[in-house]
Amino acid sequence: MKSNRVYIGLDFGATKTIAASADENGNIIEKIRENTPQKLDEGMELFKRMIREVSGGEKITAIGCATGGPLDWKTGIINFLHMPEWRDVPLKDIMEKEFDCPFYVDNDCNVAALGEIEFGEGLNYNDFIYITISTGFGAGIIKDQKIFRSSSGEHPELGHQTVHTKKLSDVICRCGATNCLESLISGYAIERHYGKHAEQLTDGEWNEIGTLLGEGLRNIIVMHTPEVIFLGGGVALGGGEKLLRTVTEVIKKQVKIVKLPEVKLTPLGYEAPLKGAVALAMKGFE
C-alpha cells in the first residue's frame, strides 16, 4: 500500500458486515462483504479476519465501527437489539487488544451522519437528521455539526415513537412497546406484515409504507426542525422515488407550524455507514 496511514471502517449489520481499508484522505483501498453470523463467537472471528484481510498486513492507525444499538459509545460496550447473543459485549476492549490501535464504535445512524459530513452533503447544513430504514429504523441527529446526545450520553431512539394506524394496530415492537414506527415499516416489519421482502412490494404497498413514514417524519420535523433529512438503508433506498413522493405529500399536508425541510435519499447510497466508519476512524469523537 502506498499510504503511510491505514484506517479501517467496519459496517456491522444484522444481516451483513462490510469492512474496508482507507488511506489518510478517506479513499477506499480494499473492501469486502460477508453475511453476519448470529453467534457471537463466530461474529468476533469474522471481524478479526475481515479487518486483517483489508489491512493488507499494514499497521492499522485506527478502526471505526458502525453498528446497531443500544450501545455505550464511550466504553464501546454494545447490545445489538436485533442480535440476541450480542449483549454487554466489550467490543472496544476486545478490538483494541487484538489490533493495538484505537477502536471507535457508535450507533450506525450517528456514524452515517458523520459520513455525510465528511464525504457527502452534510457539511452544507448545521442541523440535519440521518435516518436508516433497513432491518430496523434509527436516526442520527446533527446539531451545529455535532452528534446530538442526551445529557447522559444516550442515543435518541426516533424509531420507537408511536404511530397510530387503523390497518396495523397493536403491533408489539422488538423493544417491547406497542406500535413503534420501527415495528411498522422496517425490513423485519415488512416481512411480518406483507409476507415478503421490501423489494417485492407493490406500488400500493410502498404507498402504505410511505404514509406511515411521513407521519413519523412529521413528528420528528416539528420536534427537531432539521434543515434536511437524509434517508438511507436498504428499505429507504429500495423504495427510492416512490417512497419519497408519498413521504413528501404527507409532510406537506401535515407540517404547518415549522419550516418544511427537504427530505432526500443519502448521496452516499448504501455506503453511508461504511464511509462514516472510515470518518470515525480518521477523526474519532472530535
C-alpha positions as CSV (number, residue, x, y, z in Angstrom):
1,M,0.0,0.0,0.0
2,K,1.2,3.5,-0.8
3,S,-0.4,5.2,2.2
4,N,1.6,5.5,5.4
5,R,-1.6,5.6,7.4
6,V,-4.3,2.9,7.1
7,Y,-7.7,3.3,8.6
8,I,-10.4,0.6,8.8
9,G,-14.1,1.1,8.6
10,L,-16.5,-1.6,9.8
11,D,-20.2,-1.6,9.0
12,F,-21.7,-4.3,11.3
13,G,-25.3,-5.1,10.5
14,A,-27.8,-7.8,11.4
15,T,-27.6,-9.4,8.0
16,K,-24.3,-8.3,6.5
17,T,-20.9,-6.9,7.6
18,I,-18.7,-4.8,5.4
19,A,-15.0,-4.0,6.1
20,A,-12.9,-1.5,4.2
21,S,-9.4,0.0,4.4
22,A,-8.8,3.6,3.5
23,D,-5.9,6.0,3.1
24,E,-5.3,9.2,5.0
25,N,-7.7,11.0,2.7
26,G,-10.5,8.5,3.2
27,N,-10.2,6.9,-0.2
28,I,-11.3,3.2,0.0
29,I,-8.4,0.9,-0.8
30,E,-10.0,-2.5,-0.4
31,K,-13.5,-3.6,0.6
32,I,-15.1,-7.0,1.4
33,R,-18.6,-8.0,2.5
34,E,-19.7,-11.1,4.4
35,N,-23.0,-12.4,5.8
36,T,-23.2,-11.7,9.6
37,P,-23.2,-14.8,11.8
38,Q,-25.8,-14.8,14.5
39,K,-23.5,-16.4,17.0
40,L,-21.2,-14.1,19.0
41,D,-18.0,-16.2,18.7
42,E,-18.4,-16.6,15.0
43,G,-19.0,-12.9,14.5
44,M,-16.0,-11.9,16.5
45,E,-13.8,-14.2,14.5
46,L,-15.3,-12.8,11.3
47,F,-14.5,-9.3,12.3
48,K,-10.9,-10.1,13.0
49,R,-10.4,-11.9,9.8
50,M,-12.0,-9.2,7.6
51,I,-10.0,-6.5,9.3
52,R,-6.8,-8.3,8.7
53,E,-7.7,-9.0,5.1
54,V,-8.5,-5.5,4.1
55,S,-5.5,-4.1,6.0
56,G,-3.2,-6.0,3.7
57,G,-0.7,-6.6,6.5
58,E,-0.1,-2.9,7.1
59,K,-0.1,-1.4,10.6
60,I,-3.6,-0.1,11.3
61,T,-3.9,3.5,12.6
62,A,-7.4,3.3,13.9
63,I,-10.7,1.4,13.4
64,G,-14.2,2.9,13.2
65,C,-17.3,0.8,13.5
66,A,-21.0,1.4,12.8
67,T,-23.5,-0.9,14.4
68,G,-26.9,-1.2,15.8
69,G,-27.8,-0.2,19.4
70,P,-28.3,0.2,22.2
71,L,-24.6,0.8,23.0
72,D,-22.3,2.9,25.1
73,W,-20.1,4.9,22.7
74,K,-17.7,5.9,25.5
75,T,-16.9,2.4,26.8
76,G,-17.6,0.6,23.5
77,I,-19.9,-1.9,25.1
78,I,-22.7,-2.9,22.6
79,N,-26.1,-4.5,23.0
80,F,-27.4,-5.1,19.5
81,L,-31.2,-5.3,19.7
82,H,-31.5,-7.4,16.6
83,M,-28.7,-9.8,17.5
84,P,-29.8,-11.8,20.7
85,E,-26.3,-13.1,21.6
86,W,-24.7,-9.7,21.4
87,R,-25.4,-8.5,24.9
88,D,-22.9,-6.5,27.0
89,V,-20.1,-7.1,24.5
90,P,-17.0,-5.1,25.3
91,L,-16.2,-4.6,21.6
92,K,-13.8,-1.7,22.1
93,D,-11.6,-3.5,24.6
94,I,-11.6,-6.7,22.5
95,M,-10.6,-5.0,19.3
96,E,-8.0,-2.6,20.8
97,K,-6.2,-5.6,22.4
98,E,-6.4,-7.5,19.2
99,F,-5.1,-4.8,16.8
100,D,-3.2,-2.4,19.2
101,C,-4.9,0.7,17.9
102,P,-7.8,3.0,18.8
103,F,-11.2,1.5,18.1
104,Y,-14.3,3.7,18.0
105,V,-17.9,2.4,17.8
106,D,-21.2,4.2,17.7
107,N,-24.8,3.8,16.5
108,D,-24.8,3.2,12.8
109,C,-27.1,6.3,12.2
110,N,-24.7,8.6,14.1
111,V,-21.8,7.1,12.1
112,A,-23.6,7.5,8.8
113,A,-24.3,11.1,9.7
114,L,-20.6,11.6,10.2
115,G,-20.1,10.1,6.8
116,E,-22.5,12.7,5.3
117,I,-20.4,15.5,6.9
118,E,-17.1,14.1,5.8
119,F,-17.9,12.7,2.4
120,G,-21.5,13.7,1.4
121,E,-23.6,16.8,1.6
122,G,-23.8,17.1,5.4
123,L,-21.1,19.8,5.6
124,N,-23.6,22.2,3.9
125,Y,-26.0,22.0,6.9
126,N,-25.7,22.9,10.6
127,D,-28.6,20.8,11.6
128,F,-29.8,17.7,9.9
129,I,-31.0,14.2,10.6
130,Y,-29.8,11.0,9.0
131,I,-32.4,8.1,9.1
132,T,-31.7,4.5,8.3
133,I,-34.6,2.2,7.4
134,S,-33.2,-1.3,7.0
135,T,-33.6,-4.3,9.3
136,G,-34.7,-1.7,11.9
137,F,-35.2,2.0,12.0
138,G,-32.8,4.5,13.5
139,A,-31.7,8.1,13.3
140,G,-28.7,10.2,13.9
141,I,-29.3,13.9,14.9
142,I,-26.7,16.5,14.0
143,K,-26.8,19.9,15.8
144,D,-24.2,22.5,14.9
145,Q,-22.3,19.9,13.0
146,K,-22.0,17.6,16.1
147,I,-23.8,14.4,17.1
148,F,-26.6,15.2,19.4
149,R,-26.8,13.0,22.6
150,S,-28.7,13.3,25.8
151,S,-27.0,14.7,28.9
152,S,-26.3,11.1,30.0
153,G,-24.9,10.2,26.6
154,E,-27.9,8.1,25.4
155,H,-28.9,8.0,21.7
156,P,-32.3,9.3,20.9
157,E,-34.5,6.5,19.5
158,L,-36.7,8.2,16.9
159,G,-37.8,4.8,15.5
160,H,-39.6,4.0,18.8
161,Q,-42.1,6.8,18.6
162,T,-45.8,5.6,18.4
163,V,-47.6,6.0,15.1
164,H,-51.2,5.1,15.0
165,T,-52.8,3.2,12.1
166,K,-56.1,1.5,11.7
167,K,-54.8,-1.2,9.4
168,L,-51.8,-2.2,11.6
169,S,-52.7,-1.8,15.2
170,D,-51.4,-3.3,18.4
171,V,-48.1,-4.4,16.9
172,I,-45.5,-5.3,19.6
173,C,-42.1,-4.0,18.7
174,R,-38.9,-5.9,19.5
175,C,-38.2,-3.2,22.1
176,G,-41.4,-4.4,23.9
177,A,-43.5,-1.3,23.3
178,T,-46.6,-1.1,21.0
179,N,-46.9,0.4,17.5
180,C,-43.4,1.8,17.3
181,L,-42.6,3.2,13.8
182,E,-39.8,0.6,13.5
183,S,-42.3,-2.2,14.1
184,L,-44.4,-0.9,11.2
185,I,-42.1,0.0,8.3
186,S,-38.6,-1.6,8.9
187,G,-37.4,-4.6,6.9
188,Y,-38.4,-7.2,9.5
189,A,-41.8,-5.4,9.9
190,I,-42.4,-5.5,6.2
191,E,-41.7,-9.3,6.1
192,R,-44.1,-9.8,9.0
193,H,-46.9,-7.6,7.7
194,Y,-46.7,-8.4,4.0
195,G,-45.1,-11.8,3.9
196,K,-42.3,-10.7,1.5
197,H,-39.1,-8.7,1.2
198,A,-39.2,-4.9,0.7
199,E,-38.0,-5.2,-3.0
200,Q,-41.2,-7.2,-3.7
201,L,-43.7,-4.6,-2.5
202,T,-46.3,-3.3,-4.9
203,D,-46.7,0.4,-5.6
204,G,-49.8,0.4,-3.3
205,E,-47.8,-1.2,-0.5
206,W,-45.0,1.3,-0.9
207,N,-47.6,4.0,-0.6
208,E,-48.7,2.5,2.7
209,I,-45.1,2.4,4.0
210,G,-44.5,6.0,2.8
211,T,-47.7,7.2,4.5
212,L,-46.6,5.7,7.8
213,L,-43.0,7.1,7.4
214,G,-44.4,10.5,6.5
215,E,-46.4,10.6,9.8
216,G,-43.3,9.6,11.7
217,L,-41.3,12.3,9.9
218,R,-44.0,14.9,10.8
219,N,-43.4,14.2,14.5
220,I,-39.6,14.4,14.0
221,I,-39.8,17.6,12.0
222,V,-41.9,19.6,14.4
223,M,-39.8,18.5,17.4
224,H,-36.3,18.9,15.9
225,T,-36.7,21.4,13.0
226,P,-33.9,20.0,10.8
227,E,-32.7,21.7,7.7
228,V,-32.7,18.4,5.8
229,I,-33.4,14.7,6.4
230,F,-31.3,12.2,4.7
231,L,-32.8,8.7,4.2
232,G,-30.6,5.6,3.9
233,G,-30.7,1.9,4.5
234,G,-32.0,-0.9,2.2
235,V,-35.7,-0.2,2.7
236,A,-35.5,3.5,2.0
237,L,-33.1,3.2,-0.9
238,G,-35.1,0.3,-2.3
239,G,-38.3,2.3,-2.2
240,G,-36.4,5.3,-3.8
241,E,-38.5,7.9,-5.5
242,K,-41.8,6.0,-5.0
243,L,-41.3,6.2,-1.2
244,L,-40.1,9.8,-1.4
245,R,-43.1,11.0,-3.3
246,T,-45.6,9.7,-0.7
247,V,-43.5,10.9,2.2
248,T,-43.3,14.4,0.7
249,E,-47.0,14.5,0.1
250,V,-47.7,13.6,3.7
251,I,-45.4,16.1,5.4
252,K,-46.5,18.9,3.1
253,K,-50.1,18.3,4.3
254,Q,-49.2,17.8,7.9
255,V,-46.4,20.1,8.8
256,K,-47.8,23.6,9.3
257,I,-46.1,25.3,12.2
258,V,-42.4,24.9,11.3
259,K,-40.4,25.3,8.1
260,L,-40.6,22.2,5.9
261,P,-37.2,20.6,5.5
262,E,-36.0,18.8,2.3
263,V,-36.2,15.0,2.5
264,K,-33.8,13.2,0.2
265,L,-32.0,9.9,-0.3
266,T,-28.5,9.9,1.0
267,P,-26.0,10.8,-1.8
268,L,-23.7,8.1,-0.3
269,G,-26.1,5.4,-1.0
270,Y,-25.6,2.0,0.7
271,E,-22.1,3.0,1.7
272,A,-23.1,5.8,4.1
273,P,-22.4,3.8,7.3
274,L,-19.2,2.4,5.9
275,K,-17.9,5.8,4.8
276,G,-19.0,7.1,8.2
277,A,-17.0,4.3,9.9
278,V,-13.9,5.4,8.0
279,A,-14.5,9.0,9.0
280,L,-14.9,7.9,12.7
281,A,-11.6,6.0,12.4
282,M,-9.9,9.1,11.0
283,K,-11.2,11.6,13.4
284,G,-12.5,9.8,16.4
285,F,-15.1,11.5,18.6
286,E,-13.9,15.1,17.9
